[in-house]
Amino acid sequence: MKKCISPLIAVLIATASMNAAAQQAPKPEQQIKWRQSVYQVLAWNQARIKANVEGTFNKEEVIRAANSTAAIANSGLGALYGPGTESGKGWRETTVKPEFFSDSKGAAEVAISFTREANELARVAATGDVALVKAQFGKVGQACKACHDDYRKKD
Amino acid sequence: MKKCISPLIAVLIATASMNAAAQQAPKPEQQIKWRQSVYQVLAWNQARIKANVEGTFNKEEVIRAANSTAAIANSGLGALYGPGTESGKGWRETTVKPEFFSDSKGAAEVAISFTREANELARVAATGDVALVKAQFGKVGQACKACHDDYRKKD
């Protein structure tokens, strides 16, 4: 399975970004740094779940990682893709493609897909069923990949 | 991913993480990068809650930010302070003090305090009571500061 750095890119838009903009928006560089950090935290959670489904399965650790993933997915990531963040440097230069901003329908779709799969992962993690977690983890990975394929430049 | 369980490493990680399951530990630099990212995501959530309690209060946004904060606090952050992470570079050089590793009782206390206050923040956010959120947001800030004062080098 491919390593999924994190999908959120998309996530954002879907909803609440508009209303974050109503408050004073953080500077573009700050938004980029925060979203790059978000994807790293998602990557950490993915790595932990991967280790659990491939090795010794610790239900509690998987629940923690899945809940963190879902909470982040639900947290309104679109707010970190505000005006002026199409290029620029956070921790490093952003790798987002211009299409992410111009193709709002497609971007919304990958965001919604990621959020849906992340929430489902949290749901199945709570059951402790390893096979279900493994299958759903794969779907989250596919949601990550769909966004990366279309909207993330190669490193 | 290979399962590697050196008993010593397992014990150290489990200790540091207050009971995270020890699969193969990620490299120290990776752990440092992930934990630095975790703090940035927490900072983003804090900034959003601050903007809401000081400006126009959007209950749904506060809930999202508080839930994300709590889920991260509950997610077993100790696992990112494994052996070899006392110094080194993630996104940048770590600013953790050696005391964080030598004073395990004190480190556990600040970790428990932060987790408790973050969970309480998620609870009061769900009520939509601005005054309660504001007061609890202050307590989360105090928990952050207590750890920074004792265990984080100045930038």
Contacts between the chains, C-beta under 8 A, distances in Angstrom:
chain1	res1	chain2	res2	distance
A	16	B	60	6.8
A	16	B	61	5.8
A	16	B	64	6.9
A	19	B	58	5.4
A	19	B	61	6.2
A	20	B	48	6.7
A	20	B	61	6.5
A	22	B	56	6.4
A	22	B	58	7.8
A	23	B	48	7.8
A	23	B	51	4.1
A	23	B	52	7.1
A	23	B	55	5.2
A	23	B	56	6.7
A	24	B	51	6.8
A	24	B	55	7.8
A	26	B	44	8.0
A	26	B	47	6.6
A	33	B	40	6.3
A	34	B	40	5.7
A	34	B	41	6.8
A	34	B	43	7.4
A	34	B	44	4.3
A	36	B	37	7.6
A	37	B	36	7.6
A	37	B	37	3.9
A	37	B	38	7.6
A	37	B	40	3.5
A	37	B	41	5.2
A	37	B	44	7.6
A	38	B	37	7.6
A	38	B	41	5.6
A	38	B	44	7.7
A	40	B	33	6.3
A	40	B	34	5.7
A	40	B	37	3.5
A	41	B	34	6.8
A	41	B	37	5.2
A	41	B	38	5.6
A	41	B	41	5.3
A	41	B	72	7.0
A	43	B	34	7.4
A	44	B	26	8.0
A	44	B	34	4.3
A	44	B	37	7.6
A	44	B	38	7.7
A	44	B	80	7.5
A	45	B	75	7.3
A	47	B	1	8.0
A	47	B	26	6.6
A	48	B	23	7.6
A	48	B	79	7.8
A	50	B	1	6.1
A	51	B	1	5.3
A	51	B	3	7.8
A	51	B	23	3.8
A	51	B	24	6.4
A	52	B	21	7.2
A	52	B	23	6.8
A	54	B	1	5.4
A	54	B	3	7.6
A	55	B	1	6.9
A	55	B	3	4.0
A	55	B	23	5.0
A	55	B	24	7.5
A	56	B	3	6.8
A	56	B	21	6.8
A	56	B	23	6.7
A	58	B	21	3.5
A	60	B	21	7.7
A	61	B	20	5.9
A	61	B	21	4.6
A	61	B	76	6.4
A	64	B	74	6.0
A	64	B	75	4.6
A	64	B	76	5.2
A	65	B	75	6.5
A	65	B	76	7.9
A	67	B	71	4.9
A	67	B	74	7.1
A	67	B	75	7.3
A	68	B	71	4.5
A	68	B	72	5.5
A	68	B	74	7.6
A	68	B	75	4.2
A	70	B	71	7.5
A	71	B	67	4.9
A	71	B	68	4.5
A	71	B	70	7.4
A	71	B	71	3.5
A	71	B	72	7.4
A	72	B	41	7.1
A	72	B	68	5.5
A	72	B	71	7.4
A	72	B	72	7.8
A	74	B	64	6.0
A	74	B	67	7.1
A	74	B	68	7.6
A	75	B	45	7.3
A	75	B	64	4.6
A	75	B	65	6.5
A	75	B	67	7.2
A	75	B	68	4.2
A	76	B	61	6.4
A	76	B	64	5.2
A	76	B	65	7.9
A	79	B	48	7.7
A	80	B	44	7.4
A	91	B	91	4.7
